[in-house]
Amino acid sequence: MGILFAVALSLVSACASEPVPPYTPPPNTFDRAWSAAIGAARDEGVQILSEDRASGTISGSRGGQEVTINLRSQADGSVRMEFSARGPKGTDPGLAGRISRAYDRRMGR
């Protein structure tokens, strides 16, 4: 009977598991998009001049161009992005598109 008890005890102890780490929720969609937008602008050499999370607006400049990024939370939980770059004619016309592509990369798209 002693051996049977030892076997039963070893089976019970073998079922023990590691403690589960506490749940850390992922950043919400807006926070993730906000960070990716700022990082994307910096990736393209934009100097961030102002950030207003409440209005969802990031402003910056690069080489004479004014860069604006607008983020809007949608009813379905997604975030709508708008990238724009304005400046003198002949300055970098592809800047907004490059920021958008850098944003997509940062978001894993």
C-alpha positions in Angstrom: 0.0 0.0 0.0 2.9 2.4 0.7 4.1 2.0 -2.9 0.7 2.6 -4.3 0.4 5.8 -2.2 3.9 7.0 -3.4 2.9 6.4 -7.1 -0.4 8.2 -6.6 1.4 11.1 -4.9 3.9 11.4 -7.8 1.2 11.4 -10.4 -0.6 14.3 -8.6 2.6 16.3 -8.3 3.4 15.7 -12.0 0.2 17.5 -12.9 1.3 20.8 -11.2 1.8 23.6 -13.7 3.9 26.8 -13.8 2.1 29.8 -12.5 0.4 31.8 -15.2 1.9 35.3 -15.7 -0.5 38.2 -15.1 -2.4 39.3 -18.2 -1.1 42.4 -19.8 -3.5 43.8 -22.4 -2.1 44.9 -25.7 -2.0 48.6 -26.3 -5.3 49.8 -27.7 -5.5 50.5 -31.4 -5.3 54.3 -31.2 -2.2 54.2 -29.0 -0.5 51.7 -31.3 -1.4 53.8 -34.4 -0.2 57.0 -32.6 3.2 55.6 -31.8 3.6 54.1 -35.3 2.6 57.4 -36.9 5.2 59.4 -34.9 7.9 56.7 -35.6 7.1 56.7 -39.3 7.4 60.5 -39.5 10.8 60.3 -37.8 11.9 57.5 -40.1 11.4 59.9 -43.0 13.3 62.7 -41.3 10.4 64.7 -40.1 11.0 66.9 -37.0 7.9 66.6 -34.8 6.8 70.1 -33.7 3.6 69.3 -31.9 1.5 66.4 -30.7 -2.2 66.8 -29.7 -3.6 63.4 -28.8 -7.0 64.8 -27.9 -7.5 66.1 -31.4 -5.5 63.3 -33.0 -3.1 65.7 -34.8 0.7 65.4 -35.2 2.5 68.3 -36.9 6.1 68.5 -38.1 8.4 69.7 -40.8 11.1 68.5 -43.1 13.0 70.5 -45.7 10.5 73.4 -45.9 7.5 71.1 -46.0 4.8 71.1 -43.3 3.7 67.6 -42.4 0.4 66.9 -40.7 -0.9 63.5 -39.6 -4.5 63.1 -38.5 -5.8 60.1 -36.6 -9.5 59.4 -36.0 -11.0 56.6 -34.0 -13.8 54.9 -36.0 -17.0 53.3 -34.5 -15.6 49.8 -35.3 -12.5 50.4 -33.2 -10.2 51.0 -36.2 -8.2 54.2 -36.7 -8.4 56.3 -39.8 -5.1 57.9 -40.9 -4.4 60.9 -43.1 -0.9 62.0 -44.0 -0.3 65.3 -45.8 2.8 67.3 -46.7 2.6 70.9 -48.0 5.4 73.1 -49.1 6.8 75.1 -51.9 6.4 73.7 -55.4 9.2 71.3 -56.3 9.9 70.2 -52.8 9.6 66.5 -52.0 6.2 65.5 -53.5 6.5 61.9 -52.3 7.0 62.6 -48.6 3.4 61.9 -47.5 3.4 58.6 -49.4 6.7 57.5 -47.8 5.5 58.3 -44.3 2.3 56.3 -45.1 4.4 53.3 -46.2 6.7 53.6 -43.1 3.6 53.6 -41.0 2.3 50.5 -42.7 5.7 48.8 -42.0 5.6 49.8 -38.4 2.1 48.4 -38.1 3.2 45.1 -39.6 1.4 45.4 -42.9 
